[in-house]
């Protein structure tokens, strides 16, 4: 399936953009396909790349919490492109695949601590609203500083907007700068494995509660 907006050919990019694309292919989050679409607008390309680096890959909030929130948003908006990626940094920090699997049931799961659950409640409220704002803010302030809440909120908001758009684009993995498995979830490392995983009736996007 071709994306609704084409991928910019690698050879048409300048050297700085090529370097960022090579980083995407080597380390992922984001993988190259979404960046190759953004490359139609250099301003949009760098606005996202720089914001993502400073808010998602850097900052004061635990990176593992940010990745849980990122994938939670993926699951709720059914952005398969983002939902099938894992942050290498979060995996190194100790996040387990089971913790991604339980995200839509985070409140009742014993796989998350109270701080992680508060962050996921924040992501849920940013995306879908909250019936108890006073309770939500009391919970958040109990676990995060105001600096952390701003950073995490901006990261979640950027994730929500980008993933909603990426879902609409219809892009997928292994279509651009193919041949690497960087940051792919287990069972999605190659084009062949991706096809098999998506055909499985247990595939998360086929069973999402969203």
N, C-alpha and C positions, 0 to 999 in steps of 0.2 A: 504494500500500500504506500503510495506516495504522499508526503505531507501536503497539507493545504497551502503552505508557503514553502517554496523550495529551499534546499540547502545551498548556501553559498559555496562554490568550489574552493577548496583549500588554496589552490594556486592563485586565486584572485585576491587573497588576503595579504595585508602587509606583514612585515616580520614580527611585529609585536603581537598582532592578532594570531598569527600562526603559532607563536610560542604558547599563548594561552590555550589554543586548541590542542596542542600537544600535551599540555598539562591535563586537560580534560580527558584525553584518551588514556593517559597514564594513570591518573588518580581518580577521575570521576567526580561526582557531586559538584557540578553537573557533568554528565557525559557529553560527548561532542555534538550529538544531534541537535539538542536545544540551542547550544551556542552557535551552531552553523546557521540556524534560522535567524537568531538575533543579529548575526553578522551583516544582514541586509542594512541595518542601521548601526554604524559604528558607535553612535552616542548611546543607543540602547544596549549594545553589546557590552560596552565598558561600564555603563551605569549599573547593569546587573552584576557583572564580574567583580567590580570593585565593592559593591554593597554586599555581595555574597561572601567575599573574602573577609570583610571587616566584621560582618554580623554573624555569619554561620561558622566560618573556620577560625575566627579570632574572637576576642572579647572576654568578658568576665564570667559568663554563664557556662556551666558544665557543657561541653560539646555533646556528650551522650544525650543529655536532655533535649538539646536542640534537634538532634537527629530523630529522637522519638517523636517530637512534635512535628517534624517534617513528614515523617512517614504516616503519622496519624492523619494529617491533612490529606496526604495521598489516598489513604483508605476512604476518607469521607467524601472526597470529590471524585474518586475513582480515576485518578491520574496514574495510569499503569506505568508510564515511562518513569515517573519519579518513585512510585511505590515499589518498583523492582530494583532500586538502587539502595546500597548501604554505604554509609560513610566509613572509609578505612579507619579514620581517626576514632570513630565511635566503637568500632569493632575492637580496635587495639585497647580502648578504655574498658572493655569487658562486656559490652552489650551482647546479649545472646539472641539468636533468631527467634526463640520463643517469646521474647519481649516484644518483637514486632508483630507476631501473630496474634497477640492478645490485646492490641491497642484499642479496638472498638469496644472492648469490655474492661477498660483500664480501671474503672472505679471499683469493680468487684474482684479484680485479679490480685493475687498475692505476689506477682512478679515485679511490682513497682513499689518503691518507698513513698512516703508521704510527699516529699518534695517533687518527685517525678509525677505523681498523680495531680498535684496542684498545677504543675506546668501543663499537663495534658488538659486539665479543666480550663486553663487559660486559652489553649489552642481551640478547644471546643467552643468556648464563648466568643472568641474572635470570629470564628467561622460561622457559627449558627446562633449566637445569642445565649443569654442566661436568664433564668427565671428568678435567680436570687443573687443580684449583684452585690448586695452588702455582704452576704456570706462568701461570695467568690473573692472579693477584695480582702476580706479579713484572712481568708485562707492564703492568698498570695502574699500578703504582707508578712505573714508568719514564717514564710519560707524564703522570700527573696527581698533584696534591697530594691530601692527605687531605680537605681542604675540597672540592676539585673532585669527588672520588670520592663523597662524601656527597651533594652537590648533584645530581650526575648520577644516582646510584643512586636517590635519592628521586624524581627526575623520571621516570626509566624505570619505576619501580614504579607511580607514579601513572598513567602512560600505559597500562601493561599492564592494570591493573585496570579503568580507565575504558573502554578500547577493547574489552575482552572483554564488558563490560556493554552498551556501545553496539551491538555486533554483535548481541547478543541482542534488543535493543529493535527492531531492524529499521527504524531511521530512515534518511532519505536527504536529500540536498541539494535546495534549491529548493522545499521544502515549507512553510517558515515565513519570513516577512519576505523573500519571494522578490524577485528582480529585481536582485540584486547578484552580482558574480563574485569578490568579495573572497576571496583566498587559495585559490581553486580551481585545481586542476592543469590544465595545458593539455588542452583537449578535454572539459572538464567545466564550462565557465563558465556554460552555460545548461541548463535542463531538457531541451531538445531535444538538445543536444550530449552531455549525460550519458547519455541513452537510447541514442544512436548508439554512444558509446564502450563502454558496457556490453554492447551486442550484438555488438561486434567479437570474433571468436574469439581475438584476441591480447590481449584485456583481461586485466590482471594478475591479477585475482581468479579468473578462469577457468583460469589457468595457474600459480597459486601452487604452490610446492613444499611448502607447509605441509600 
